[in-house]
Structures are given as structure tokens and as C-alpha cells.
């Protein structure tokens, strides 16, 4: 079952195409990674999925319906943004109390445990929180909402490495007990590589990768060695990137090697982050 489906989705701002023909499907009960550079179109896509913007053309369905001004759909969705805004006089406890009223699957006990984990002051004014504490409030709401579709638009950027790892650990543990559909937009690709089950890479408003994380793990490799030998080895593969140093050549290609390394050649696997970077660079060229 697909929770989200878009077809030929476009969003233009004057002459700028934020989304340019995005067609994808997000399966239920899956952690999806939404990857891409700044300005790639990730936030625009999430805003359309949560009914905060209209597409210029194309179709979008969330739980089988269009999301704009659709209370039945939006009550099942939680969208947490990096720049999340709260009323001026709200304290942390007010934000959590409001979330409890908004989300039918809200788990107050889980929220309290997360407040303790992230050391967030319940009576602190939100406008006086540090960036890290403000990010933690968004993370707490996103996790404790247990919404059927939860979207995180990089709300954890203000967290230090220890707190980010805590977020990943709590997300994965709670997801195992309470499966739902999670869309995680991030630049920290290496950190989430073992967390996401499905990867969507967007660049300049277009989808470059839409695949399971498992299939991507063996979908590229790097060949290093004498230039002539490397050229022969990679001749049958689609090239993503190359670097030359004197008589040696280093080429990243898609697919599996298909043959053992010979003639002084070395083969290396490509991480998800490297694959995303090289694919984006190749599309730009």
C-alpha cells in the first residue's frame, strides 16, 4: 500500500521550477530518506504533501486523497520543520499540550520520556530556548505524535552529534514497535544510511534516485589503478565520476563489477553519501 503518490508534479515560482515532473510513491510503514542539496525541492515537496502549497500542475494523493484543506488526511499527518514556529508566549509544556490535542495517537508517556532524554525544560519559554533545545522540541512532537505519516524536514540540524544519535535510536526503536510511514529530509546522509529503507534523491526539482536502500548498497563501485587498465575495466559500465592523477585513474561507475580485479586494479564499494554526491554531480554535468 502506498501512503503517498505523486504524478508529474510541478511547482513553479515565476521562472523557477522548484519541482519539475516529480512522480513517486511512498510505501506504508517504511522509513524513507528524502535527499538532495539546498534548493533541490525537498521542502516544496513536503509542503505540497501536507497541504501547505498547491502544485502548479500534476497530481498528489496522500492516503488516496488530495491533502489541501482535507481534515481527514491532515489529522493523520505530522510535519516537523527546522524553522518550526510557535506562539510568542508558548512554553514547552504548551506546545506538547497542543500536540496532544492535534494528534489522535499521541503518547504522553513517550513524550515525557523524550523530554527527559533531551533535557528540555518543560516550563521554558520556547522563544528563549537554544537552537538545540528548539530542535529537540520538534523531534519530541514528531516522535510522540505517532502520526501515520510523519515528515521531518531537517528539524534536528540544531542538535549535536550525541543528541542526533539519540533521535535516530528513539525513532528506530519506536518505529519497530509502532510502524508508520516516515519521510526524513536530511543532508546528513552517512548518519541515516543504516536507518532509511527507501531513498528518494531530488536535484533541481527532478527525481534522480527512487529506490530501496538495499538495492543501492550494491549499485556502484569505484575502480582505481593504471589508467589503461581502468578504462578497459569500466568500458561496459555507466560512469558517474572520474579523477586522474598522473598515470593512475579513479572512476566511479554504477552496477556490479561482474569480473575480478586484475592488472593492479583496486575495487571499492561506494557509500550512500558518495552515490548521492556522484549522481548529483553527474546530473549537473
N, C-alpha and C positions, 0 to 999 in steps of 0.2 A: 504494500500500500504506500502511495506517495502522499505526503502531507503537503508538499509544495510542488507546483508545476507552473512553469512559465513557457511561453512560446513566442519567439520573435519579439521579445520585449525591448522596447526602445524608450529612452528618456532623453530629451534634448533640452538644453538651456541656451536658447538663441542658436548660435552656430556650433556649439559644443555638444557632442554626443556623449553623455555620461554612461548610457547603456546603448549598445548597438547590436540588436538582434540576439538577445540572451534567451536561449532555450535550455532549460534544465529541469530535472526532477529530483526532489529530496525525499528519500525513503523515510518511513516512520521508524522510530526507536533506533536512531543512528546518530552518532556524533559526526557532523560534517565540518570540515575546515574550509572557510572561505578566505582564500589567499590572494594577494596582489599588492602592488605598490600603492602609495598615496595617490589618490585621484583616479584609481583604476575603475571605480564604480561600485565598490563593495557597499558603502553606506547608502548610496542611492538605491541599490537593490533591496537592502534591508528596510529602508523607509517605505518602499512600494509594497513589500510583503506585509508590513504592519499598518497599511492604510494611511500613512502619513504623506504620501505623494501619489499623484496619478501618473501612469505611464503615458508617453506620447502616442505610442501605438503598441500593438501586441496584446497578449492576454496573460493574466496572472490568476492563479487559483490557490487558495490556502484552505485546507480541509474541504476541497471541492467547490469552494465559493470565492467570489471576489471579496477582498478584505475591507475595502473602503466603506466606512460607516456601517459595518456589519458587526453588531454587538455579539452575535452568536459565535463568530470567528475570533474576534479580538479578545473575548473573555478566556480564550484558550491559549493566548499568546502572551509571552513576556519578552519585552525588548529592553535591554540594558545597554546604554551608550556611555562612551568615555566622557562626554560632556553632559551627563545627566543633570537636569535642573530640578530644584526643589523649591517650594515656597520659602520666602525670605526668613520666616521665623520658625521654620521646622527644625526640630531636634531629631536625632537618630530614631528615638522611640516613636516619633510621629510618622516618620517615613515607613517604619516597619508596621505600624498600626494601619496606615493607609494601604500598604501592600496586602495585609491580611484581609481587608475588605474587598480588594480587587481580584484576588486570585483564589478560586474555589478549592484548590488543592494545597493551599498554604500550610506549611508545617511550622508552627510556632516553636516547638521544642528544637527543631533543627536550626531555626533562625537564632534562637538563644545560644545554642552551642557554637554557631559560626561567629556570633558577636564576641564570644569568649575567645575563640581561636584567633580571630584577627585583632583582638584587643581594641575594639571600637567603643568609645564612651557613649552609653545609651542616652545620657542627658546632654550630650554635647550638641551645640548648635551646628547644623550642617555647614553653614557658611564659614564657620571657624575651623573646620576640620582641615588637616593636612591633605595633600593630594592623595597620598597613600590611603588614608582613612576614608576619604570620599570614594575612592575606587573600591575599597572593601565593602562599603555600604551597598554599592551596586551589585557586587558579586554576591553578597548575602541575599539580596532580594531575588536575584536571578536563580540562585540555587534553591532557596526555601520556597519559591513560588511553585516549584514542581509543575510548571505550565507544560502542556502537551507539546508546544513549540516554544523553545527558549532561544533567543538570539542575543549573543554577546558581541557588541561592536567595540572591541578593544577596551573594555572598561577597566582592565587590570593593568594598564600601562603604568599607572602610578604606584603599583606595588613593587617592592623589592623582590629579589630572586627567591628568598625564603617564602614570602607571602604568596608569590605566584605559584610556587610548587605546592603550597598548601591548597590553593584554589584548584589546581589540577587534581590533586589527591582526593579532595572532597567531592569534586564533580564526578570523578570516575567511580568512587565508592557508592555515591548516592544513585548514580545512573545504573549501576549494577542491580540495585535493589528496586529502583523506581524508573524503569526505562521510559524515555521520552525522546523527542527529536530536538537536537541541539545544533545550532548554527554558530560557529565560533570564528569570528573575523579576527585575524591576527597577523602581525609582522614577525612574530617570534616563532618562526617555522620549526626550528630544531627542537624547541621546547614542547611543541604539541605533536611532533611527528609520531610518537607512540600512542597518542591519545585519540587522534581522529581516525575514523573508519572510512571516510569518503572525502575526497579532495575536489574542490572547485577552485580553479585559478582564473582570475579575471585580469585582463590588461586592456586599457583603453576602451573599456566598455564591452569587450568581447571575451567569450569563454575560450581559454586556451587548453585547459585540462578539466575533465569531468569524469572522474574515475575512482574506483576503490583504492584506498591506500595500499592494500595488499598487492594489487596488480602493479602499482607504481614502484614498489620496492625493487623489483627486478627489471624495470623497464628502461634502464640506462646504465652505461658504464663508461669509464674513461680509459683510454689506451695511451700509454706513454712508451717512447722508445725511439730508435733511429727513424728519421723521417720517412725514408722509402718503405721500411717495414710497416710502419703505422699506416701509411697511405694504402698499402695493399690490404691490411687487416680490416680497415674501416670502409673499404670501397662499396660494400653491399649494404651499408647502414646509413640511416639518416643522421646528418651531423647537426649537433646543437652548438658546439663551441670548439675553437682550436687556439692553441698557443704554441709558438715556435721559439726555441732558444738554441741558436747555432744550428747544429745538425740534428737536434732532437725535436720531437713533435709530441704534443699532448692534445688529444682530441676526445671530446665527449660526444657520444652517439646514443641513439635510442635502440631499444631491443636487447636481446641477449647475445653474448659473444658468438655462440654457435660453433666455436672451434677453440682449441687450446692455444695459449700464448706461446709464440716461438720467436726466434730471431732477436732475442734480447728485449722483447716487449713485456710490459707490465700491465695488468688489468686491475682496475679498482672499481668497487661499487660506487654509485652516486647517491648521496643522501637526498632526502626530500627537499631540503633547502637548496642544494645545488641544482636539482632538477628544476625547481621553480625558477631560480635565477637564470639558468641557461635557457629554459624555454621562453622566458620573458624577453631575454636578450635576442634570441633568435627571431621572435615575432617582431621585435622593434626593427631588426635589420631588414 
